[in-house]
Amino acid sequence: MQILYIHGKGGSAEESEHYKPLFPGDEVIGLDYQTFSPWETGQEIRSAVDELARKYEDICLIANSIGAFFSMKA
């Protein structure tokens, strides 16, 4: 399974490291989005998920704070 972490305001993709021990045997990556509006960031997240879906059957999304809001817009 692929784990995709979406950080909150002021966060970074490196926060995904925290989740690696919780998902042994699965790949955990963070998305360092470059935009900050719900529509643009939602599209960045959607694109990342679409790309992962071509490689993985199962994807788990973990999001924090505004990252969760952006994810819902994706």
Long-range contacts (C-beta under 8 A, 24 or more apart in sequence): 1-26, 1-27, 1-56, 1-58, 1-59, 1-60, 2-26, 2-27, 2-29, 2-52, 2-55, 2-56, 2-58, 2-59, 2-60, 3-27, 3-28, 3-29, 3-59, 3-60, 3-62, 4-29, 4-30, 4-31, 4-48, 4-49, 4-52, 4-59, 4-60, 4-61, 4-62, 5-29, 5-30, 5-31, 5-62, 5-63, 5-64, 6-30, 6-31, 6-33, 6-45, 6-61, 6-62, 6-63, 6-64, 6-67, 6-68, 6-70, 6-71, 7-31, 7-32, 7-64, 7-65, 7-67, 8-63, 8-64, 8-65, 8-66, 8-67, 8-68, 9-65, 9-66, 11-64, 11-65, 11-67, 15-64, 19-62, 23-60, 26-60, 33-70, 38-69, 38-70, 38-73, 39-73, 41-70, 41-73, 42-70, 42-71, 42-72, 42-73, 42-74, 43-74, 45-70, 45-71, 45-73, 45-74, 46-74, 49-74
